[in-house]
Amino acid sequence: MFGRRKKSSAAEDAAGEAEQVVDGTVNEDAESGADGEGGEVAGGSQRVRLEPEPRPDGPWDVSEVREPGEGRVDLGGLFVPGVEGMELRVEVAGDAIVAATVVLQDSAIQLQGFAAPKREGIWGEVREEIASGITQQGGVIDEVEGTLGWELRAQVPVQLPDGTGGFQVVRFVGVDGPRWFLRGVISGQGAVQPGAAGLLEQIFRDTVVVRGEGPMAPRDPIVLKLPDDAQMVAEGGVQQEDQETSRFSGGMGQLARGPEITEVR
C-alpha cells in the first residue's frame, strides 16, 4: 500500500534534508546543459574524468542480471531488493517519481539513479559538489573510503522540532555504471554507526538500474514508477490490501509514498 503521510522518524528527516542538498547541485548542473565531455572547476582548471570503476559486487545494470524482478520491487528505472521488515517510500518531484527510500527500523537509504556520460564516471565530481554545498551551509564533511568505495560522511545543518539549529548525520554513497550513476543517501543509525548499515549497503549493491536506451542529458534523473499492483491512499486515509495476493505481503512491510516535492532547490 502506498500512502501520502508526514515523515515520522529522524532517519526520514535526515534523508529529506540530504535530498534537498544533493538535488540542488545535481539539477542545477543538468539545467546548465552539462554534456559530460569534461568540465571546469573553480579557477578555470580542467577536470579530468575517469571511466567508471568495475562493479564486481554491484549495483547492477539490467543487462547484467538474468531475472531482475526476482526478489526485487519493480519501480521501472530501479529494481529495489525486498528484505524482511522493510518499508518502501517513493519521492516525487513535480509529477515524476525520482527516488525510492527503504526504511529499516531506525535507518534508511534513499536510492536515486541519474543518466551519465558513456565513458566517464561522475561520482568524484558529484562528491565535490555535495561537499561544497554542505560546507557552505555550515555543515561538516569527511571523505572516507568505505565498504562501498569513496563516500561522504556529513553533518548536515537542520532545524530541530523546537526551532533551534542542529545537525543530522548522513552518508552519501555512489557508484558509476554504464551510462548511469546510482546515488544512495544513508540516514539514521546506519549513518551514525556505519558498522550497523550492512543490510542497507547490501540493498544498494543488489539494486538493478534500468537507464533505458533513449537519449538523456547527463545528470537527468531516471524516472521511476509505482509497482503495477501498488495501491495509493490519501494522506491520513486507511486502505487494506488483500494480504493473500499482494506481492508485498509476507514481511515486506507497509509501502508508503513519501512527501511530495513540488520544487527542487
Buried (B, 14 or more C-beta within 10 A) or exposed (E): BBBBBEBEBBBBBBBBBBBBBBBBBBBBBBEEEBEBEEBEEEEEEEEEBEEBEEBEEBBBBBEBBEEBEEEBBBBBBBBBBBBEEBBBBBBBBEEEBBBBBBBBBBBBBBBBBBBBBEEBBBBBBBBBBBBEBBEEEEBBBEBEEBBBEBBBBBBBBBEEEEEEEEBBBBBBBBBBBBBBBBBBBBBBBBBBEBEBBEBBBBBBBBBBBBBBEEEBBBBBBBBBBBBEEBBBBEEEEEEEBEEEEBBBEEEBBBBBBBBEBEEBE
